[in-house]
Amino acid sequence: VASFQHGLAPAELAIEMRGNIDEIKTDATETAGRATSVVTAGQEVVAAGWALAGHSTPLQVAVVIDGQQTFASRAFHERPDVRGTLHEASPAGWRIPFGTNGLAPGEHRLAAMAWASEHGDTYFLAERKLTVRTADEDLSDSFRTAAARLRAHQQGPGYWLTAYTSAARFQEPRQE
């Protein structure tokens, strides 16, 4: 029989903490509707995901970068996909914005953490990698992408067909 000199174990130990980092977006990728794992130094980033403490909304979630910088939120919103999949009614969605100004170029580890209560333990939810590139790297990659697209669409003799020129002859000239 165990001793009760330390009191009962906190009820929080029986709570199943669940969640994930679903996506990382920048202003540019958010308007395009896609997530990313590579950003340019200085860009504002938003990490988004979901978390539940048992059947309830947790007190707080945080994104910890490389085990040092912490960005937290206590704001949660409805996630119809979580509600439909897990059959949980509590708001579970979260979004945490943070800047990349202080991050060195290279790969960084983002960890999502959650707390069920004010003085409770911290629970690890998920991890994602984020690569920060310098503006010079981003520019050279953009140049290579643009050049490759031009080469792919250029016709043999050196011209490009447009929406107005579907063949290699000049008929019905219009403003493009």
C-alpha positions in Angstrom: 0.0 0.0 0.0 1.5 3.3 -1.0 2.0 6.2 1.4 -0.3 9.2 1.3 2.2 11.5 2.9 2.6 13.3 -0.5 -1.1 13.5 -1.0 -3.1 12.2 -3.9 -1.8 12.4 -7.4 -3.2 15.4 -9.4 -6.3 14.6 -11.4 -4.6 16.1 -14.4 -2.5 12.9 -14.7 -5.7 11.1 -15.9 -6.3 13.6 -18.7 -5.3 12.6 -22.2 -3.5 15.5 -23.9 -3.9 15.4 -27.7 -2.9 17.7 -30.5 -0.8 18.5 -33.5 0.9 21.3 -35.5 -1.0 21.1 -38.7 0.7 23.8 -40.7 3.2 26.6 -40.9 2.2 29.6 -43.1 3.5 33.0 -44.1 1.5 35.9 -45.5 2.5 34.7 -49.0 1.6 31.1 -48.5 -1.6 31.9 -46.5 -3.1 33.9 -49.5 -2.1 31.0 -51.8 -3.8 28.5 -49.4 -0.8 26.3 -48.8 1.5 25.5 -45.9 5.3 25.7 -46.0 8.3 24.5 -44.2 10.8 27.0 -45.7 10.7 30.7 -45.0 12.9 33.7 -45.7 14.6 35.3 -42.6 12.4 38.2 -41.3 9.1 36.8 -42.5 6.2 36.6 -40.1 5.0 33.0 -39.6 1.9 31.5 -38.2 1.9 28.0 -36.7 -1.6 26.5 -36.5 -2.9 23.3 -35.1 -5.3 21.8 -32.6 -5.2 20.6 -28.9 -7.5 18.9 -26.5 -7.2 18.2 -22.8 -9.4 15.2 -22.4 -12.7 16.3 -23.9 -12.0 20.0 -23.1 -10.1 23.0 -24.4 -6.7 23.2 -22.8 -5.7 26.3 -20.8 -2.9 27.2 -23.2 -0.7 26.0 -26.1 2.7 27.2 -27.0 5.2 26.8 -29.9 8.8 26.5 -28.6 11.5 27.1 -31.1 14.7 25.1 -30.6 13.8 24.7 -27.0 14.5 28.4 -26.3 12.0 30.9 -27.7 8.3 30.4 -26.6 5.2 31.9 -28.2 2.0 31.1 -26.4 -1.8 31.5 -26.9 -4.9 30.9 -24.8 -7.2 31.7 -27.7 -8.9 28.7 -29.3 -11.4 28.4 -32.1 -13.8 25.8 -33.6 -12.2 23.1 -35.7 -15.0 21.3 -37.7 -12.5 18.6 -38.8 -11.5 17.8 -35.1 -15.2 17.9 -34.1 -16.2 15.5 -36.9 -13.3 13.1 -36.5 -12.9 13.0 -32.7 -16.6 13.9 -31.8 -15.4 16.5 -29.4 -17.4 19.7 -29.0 -14.8 21.9 -27.3 -12.9 24.6 -29.4 -9.6 22.9 -30.2 -8.0 25.1 -33.0 -5.1 27.5 -32.3 -2.9 29.9 -34.3 0.3 31.3 -33.0 2.1 34.1 -35.0 5.8 34.6 -34.5 8.7 36.4 -36.3 11.8 34.9 -37.8 14.0 38.0 -37.4 16.0 36.4 -34.6 16.4 33.0 -36.1 19.7 32.1 -37.8 19.5 30.6 -41.3 19.2 26.9 -41.2 16.9 24.2 -39.8 14.9 24.9 -36.6 12.7 22.6 -34.5 9.2 23.8 -33.6 7.5 21.9 -30.7 3.9 22.4 -29.7 3.2 22.2 -26.0 0.0 22.3 -24.0 -1.1 22.9 -20.4 -4.4 21.6 -19.1 -4.4 23.9 -16.0 -2.6 26.9 -14.6 -0.2 25.1 -12.4 -0.2 21.8 -14.3 2.5 20.0 -16.2 3.6 20.8 -19.7 2.7 18.2 -22.3 4.5 17.7 -25.7 2.0 17.5 -28.6 4.0 17.5 -31.8 7.1 18.7 -33.6 7.8 20.3 -37.0 10.9 21.4 -38.8 11.2 24.9 -40.2 14.0 26.0 -42.5 15.0 29.7 -42.5 16.8 30.9 -45.6 18.5 34.2 -46.2 17.0 36.7 -48.6 19.9 35.9 -51.0 19.1 32.2 -51.0 15.5 33.0 -51.7 16.3 35.3 -54.6 18.6 32.8 -56.3 16.0 30.0 -55.9 13.3 32.3 -57.4 15.6 33.0 -60.3 16.2 29.3 -60.9 12.5 28.6 -60.8 11.6 31.5 -63.2 14.4 30.4 -65.6 13.2 26.8 -65.6 9.6 27.9 -66.3 10.7 30.0 -69.2 12.7 27.2 -70.7 9.8 24.8 -70.2 7.4 27.0 -72.1 9.7 28.4 -74.8 9.1 27.0 -78.3 12.0 25.7 -80.3 12.6 28.8 -82.5 12.7 31.0 -79.3 9.2 32.4 -78.9 6.4 31.7 -76.4 2.8 31.0 -77.1 0.2 33.1 -75.1 -3.5 32.9 -74.5 -3.9 35.0 -77.7 -1.4 33.1 -79.8 -2.1 29.4 -79.8 -0.2 28.8 -83.0 3.0 30.1 -84.6 1.2 32.6 -86.8 0.2 36.2 -86.3 -3.6 36.6 -86.8 -6.1 39.0 -85.2 -3.6 41.1 -83.3 -5.0 42.3 -79.8 -3.7 44.1 -76.8 -2.1 41.6 -74.4 
